[in-house]
Amino acid sequence: MMEILAKQQHKQGIRWLMGSGAIAAISVFSLLAYTSMLQRTPSPVKVTTTAIESGSLEQTINESGIVELGDEQTIKAPDDSTVEQVLVTVGELVQAGEEIIRLRNPERETRLQAQLTQIEETMVQLAHDQQKVQAAEQTLETAQRQFQIHTLELEEKQLRLERHQQQVQEKQADLADSQEELENLLELEEKGFISGDQLRSQRRKVRDAEIAVREAQLTVETETLILERQKLEQSNQQQTAIASSTSELQNAQLAVNRIQLQLQRQELELRKIQQELQDTLITTPINGIVLRVNVNNGEGVTRGHELLTLGDPTQEYVRLSLSTLNAAKVRLNQPARITIIGPDSPIYDGQVVALSPQAISVSDSQGSPGGLATVSAVVQLNQSTGTLIPGSQVNVEIILDQRQDVVVVGLEALQRSGKMTFVWVKDEQGFAQKREVTLGLEGLDTVEVLSGLTPGDDVILPTPDLNLEPGTPLETQSS
């Protein structure tokens, strides 16, 4: 019995030892498996990347505007009249000075009769003044014949006086030569090169020359006084008569000239009135195109009535109404791109040429002020297109700022954490790395990177379910 119990206890001990060993083995295996699991590399995360490149960047605003032509102007009726004929149609090209509308004004008949009466009166006055001219000419001719005799005598004395004046100049020249020679001898005498006799002789020559000059001058003065006295004596009689006759003739001729000019003006006005009565022609002041015609044949118009509107098709503008927010960003001479609203529109270049300094509130539908305030601006196309329709609406993209050859990144790649802006990049080993960036000019879908990225960097495009940590292995595909 004891042996049986001993055998049973032995078997139970063996089973216990075997169970303990199994448990220990399982524990060791589990520990090894857990350690292996911790050391295993995580599975790569699939991401989409885009390569960073240098490029251009623009900051723009978009507005719609109305096309206008340069030098648009409305021709108005110069007076109350009737439209006889409209000579042009909308869209027609016209040249400066070309007839575009004919007007008639029956009231000018009265002006015509009055003008004819004035011309008749002027012609009577002209004939009377011409008779005065003839009488003055005869009086002047008589006075001139008397004057000619005395004039010849004075001319003879004048010639003699001029000869004596010439002699004064000659003697003054001789005196100057003698004085110059004396100065030369004085220098030689100081050096002991000449005798005192030569010096004294030269001084006598100088004195003689001075005397000759004074005598010649005295002769000239005497003859001048005589001539002037005779001229005065003559002027007291003949010259007074001639001057009076000349003045009368000039006054008479002046009166004739005035009347002739008056007659010419009246005849010109007569022809003008006659032409106006026959056909009052409205001509275009510029080379342009007809934009609007506001009158019809036979229509009566008053002074200032708008007849038609012209514009210069070689100059095209777009008038904008900017919001105050956008207007604060716009400056003169900023470039712009103009497109027709619709698909596949060509792009036309222009620039901002006018910007109002004042905002204007748009009235509401009831006419009450206080609506949205706008600022007027004008963009001029660099070249005329010939296709834009005046009055039509177009889209204008104003380029506020531009950058060339800068590092740019798409806005969808940016992420923010507090005040920090960063992107995820793939490093050379294929792991994700967090990179802080400093941004510059922001465009529509890209932004300038001032620091943090260089051309060639692979930037990860985040998705809503993407959760990255620094060092995360990546499986990438290019965008």
ZIVENTA-V180365 format. One record per backbone hydrogen bond with DSSP energy under -0.5 kcal/mol. NH is the residue of the N-H (numbers start at 1). CO is the residue of the C=O. E is the energy in kcal/mol with one decimal. If there is no record, write none. Layout:
BEGIN
NH&CO&E, NH&CO&E
END
This chain:
BEGIN
5&1&-2.2, 6&2&-2.3, 7&3&-2.4, 8&4&-2.3, 9&5&-2.6, 10&6&-2.2, 11&7&-2.5, 12&8&-2.5, 13&9&-2.3, 14&10&-2.2, 15&11&-2.5, 16&12&-2.3, 17&13&-2.5, 18&14&-2.5, 19&15&-2.5, 20&16&-2.6, 21&17&-2.2, 22&18&-2.1, 23&19&-2.4, 24&20&-2.5, 25&21&-2.6, 26&22&-2.7, 27&23&-2.2, 28&24&-2.5, 29&25&-2.5, 30&26&-2.5, 31&27&-2.4, 32&28&-2.4, 33&29&-2.5, 34&30&-2.5, 35&31&-2.5, 36&32&-2.3, 37&33&-2.1, 38&34&-2.1, 39&35&-1.7, 40&36&-0.7, 40&37&-0.6, 45&473&-2.6, 47&475&-2.3, 48&461&-0.5, 49&477&-2.1, 50&459&-2.4, 52&457&-3.0, 53&408&-0.6, 55&406&-3.0, 57&403&-2.5, 59&401&-2.5, 60&58&-0.5, 61&398&-1.8, 63&396&-2.8, 65&394&-2.5, 66&319&-2.2, 67&392&-2.5, 68&317&-3.0, 70&312&-1.2, 70&315&-3.1, 72&69&-0.8, 73&310&-2.1, 75&73&-0.5, 75&308&-2.8, 77&305&-2.5, 81&301&-2.3, 82&104&-2.6, 83&299&-3.0, 84&82&-0.7, 84&102&-2.5, 85&102&-1.6, 87&85&-0.6, 87&100&-3.0, 88&100&-0.7, 91&290&-3.4, 92&89&-1.9, 94&288&-2.9, 97&284&-3.6, 98&95&-2.3, 100&282&-3.4, 101&282&-1.5, 102&85&-2.8, 103&280&-4.4, 104&82&-2.3, 108&105&-1.8, 109&106&-1.9, 110&107&-1.0, 111&107&-0.7, 112&108&-1.9, 113&109&-1.9, 114&110&-2.1, 115&111&-2.1, 116&112&-2.1, 117&113&-1.9, 118&114&-2.0, 119&115&-2.1, 120&116&-1.9, 121&117&-2.1, 122&118&-2.1, 123&119&-2.1, 124&120&-1.6, 125&121&-2.0, 126&122&-2.1, 127&123&-1.9, 128&124&-1.8, 129&125&-2.2, 130&126&-2.0, 131&127&-1.5, 132&128&-1.4, 133&129&-1.6, 134&130&-1.7, 135&131&-2.0, 136&132&-2.1, 137&133&-2.0, 138&134&-1.7, 139&135&-1.9, 140&136&-2.1, 141&137&-2.1, 142&138&-1.7, 143&139&-1.8, 144&140&-2.2, 145&141&-1.6, 146&142&-1.5, 147&143&-1.7, 148&144&-1.9, 149&145&-0.9, 150&146&-1.0, 151&147&-2.0, 152&148&-2.1, 153&149&-1.3, 154&150&-2.1, 155&151&-2.3, 156&152&-2.0, 157&153&-2.0, 158&154&-2.2, 159&155&-2.2, 160&156&-1.9, 161&157&-2.3, 162&158&-2.3, 163&159&-1.9, 164&160&-2.0, 165&161&-2.3, 166&162&-1.9, 167&163&-2.0, 168&164&-2.0, 169&165&-1.8, 170&166&-2.2, 171&167&-2.8, 172&168&-2.5, 173&169&-1.9, 174&170&-2.1, 175&171&-2.6, 176&172&-2.1, 177&173&-2.1, 178&174&-2.5, 179&175&-2.7, 180&176&-2.2, 181&177&-2.4, 182&178&-2.4, 183&179&-2.1, 184&180&-1.9, 185&181&-2.2, 186&182&-2.3, 187&183&-1.6, 188&184&-1.9, 189&185&-2.9, 190&186&-2.0, 191&187&-1.1, 192&189&-1.0, 193&188&-2.8, 199&195&-1.1, 200&196&-2.5, 201&197&-2.7, 202&198&-2.0, 203&199&-1.9, 204&200&-2.0, 205&201&-1.7, 206&202&-2.0, 207&203&-2.3, 208&204&-2.8, 209&205&-2.5, 210&206&-2.3, 211&207&-2.4, 212&208&-2.4, 213&209&-2.1, 214&210&-2.3, 215&211&-2.6, 216&212&-2.4, 217&213&-2.7, 218&214&-2.6, 219&215&-2.2, 220&216&-2.2, 221&217&-2.7, 222&218&-2.5, 223&219&-2.5, 224&220&-2.4, 225&221&-2.3, 226&222&-2.2, 227&223&-2.8, 228&224&-2.8, 229&225&-2.4, 230&226&-2.2, 231&227&-2.3, 232&228&-2.5, 233&229&-2.6, 234&230&-2.5, 235&231&-2.7, 236&232&-1.5, 237&233&-0.5, 237&234&-1.3, 238&234&-0.8, 239&234&-1.6, 240&235&-0.9, 241&237&-2.4, 242&238&-3.1, 243&239&-3.3, 244&240&-2.4, 245&241&-2.6, 246&242&-3.4, 247&243&-2.7, 248&244&-2.4, 249&245&-2.6, 250&246&-3.1, 251&247&-2.9, 252&248&-2.4, 253&249&-3.1, 254&250&-3.2, 255&251&-2.3, 256&252&-2.1, 257&253&-3.0, 258&254&-2.8, 259&255&-2.4, 260&256&-2.8, 261&257&-2.9, 262&258&-2.7, 263&259&-2.7, 264&260&-2.6, 265&261&-2.7, 266&262&-2.5, 267&263&-2.7, 268&264&-2.6, 269&265&-2.8, 270&266&-2.3, 271&267&-2.6, 272&268&-2.3, 273&269&-2.8, 274&270&-2.8, 275&271&-2.5, 276&272&-2.7, 277&273&-2.8, 278&274&-2.0, 279&275&-3.4, 280&103&-2.6, 281&279&-0.8, 282&101&-3.7, 283&281&-0.5, 284&98&-2.0, 288&94&-2.1, 288&286&-0.6, 289&311&-2.6, 290&92&-2.3, 291&289&-0.6, 291&309&-2.8, 292&309&-1.4, 294&307&-3.1, 295&307&-0.6, 298&83&-3.6, 299&296&-1.9, 301&81&-2.9, 304&77&-3.0, 305&302&-2.2, 307&75&-3.3, 308&75&-1.1, 309&292&-2.3, 310&73&-2.8, 311&289&-1.5, 312&70&-3.3, 313&311&-0.7, 315&312&-1.6, 317&68&-3.4, 318&379&-2.5, 319&66&-2.9, 320&318&-0.5, 320&377&-3.4, 321&64&-0.6, 322&375&-3.1, 324&373&-0.7, 327&323&-3.0, 328&324&-1.4, 329&326&-1.6, 330&326&-0.8, 330&327&-0.7, 333&352&-3.3, 334&331&-1.4, 336&350&-2.4, 337&397&-2.4, 338&348&-3.4, 339&395&-2.6, 340&346&-0.5, 341&393&-0.7, 342&340&-0.7, 345&342&-0.6, 348&338&-2.7, 350&336&-2.3, 351&380&-2.0, 352&334&-2.3, 353&378&-2.6, 354&378&-1.5, 356&376&-3.1, 360&374&-3.3, 362&372&-1.7, 364&368&-2.6, 367&364&-2.1, 371&362&-0.9, 374&360&-2.6, 375&322&-2.7, 376&358&-0.5, 377&320&-1.9, 378&354&-2.4, 379&318&-2.5, 380&351&-2.6, 381&316&-2.4, 382&349&-2.6, 383&349&-0.5, 390&388&-0.6, 391&67&-3.0, 392&389&-2.4, 394&65&-2.4, 395&339&-3.1, 396&63&-3.8, 397&337&-3.0, 398&61&-2.3, 398&396&-0.7, 399&335&-2.5, 399&397&-0.5, 400&59&-2.5, 400&398&-0.9, 401&59&-1.4, 403&57&-2.5, 406&55&-2.7, 408&53&-1.6, 409&447&-1.9, 411&445&-2.2, 413&410&-1.6, 414&411&-1.2, 415&422&-2.3, 417&420&-2.7, 420&417&-2.0, 422&415&-2.9, 423&435&-2.4, 425&433&-2.9, 426&458&-2.3, 427&425&-0.6, 427&431&-2.8, 430&427&-1.7, 432&472&-2.5, 433&425&-2.5, 435&423&-3.0, 437&421&-2.4, 438&451&-2.4, 440&448&-2.9, 443&441&-0.5, 443&446&-3.1, 447&409&-2.2, 448&441&-3.1, 449&407&-3.0, 450&438&-2.9, 450&448&-0.6, 451&438&-1.2, 456&52&-3.1, 457&454&-2.1, 458&426&-0.5, 459&50&-2.7, 459&457&-0.7, 460&424&-3.5, 461&48&-3.3, 462&460&-0.8, 466&463&-1.7, 471&432&-3.3, 472&469&-2.2, 474&430&-2.1, 475&45&-2.9, 476&474&-0.5, 477&47&-1.3, 479&49&-2.5
END
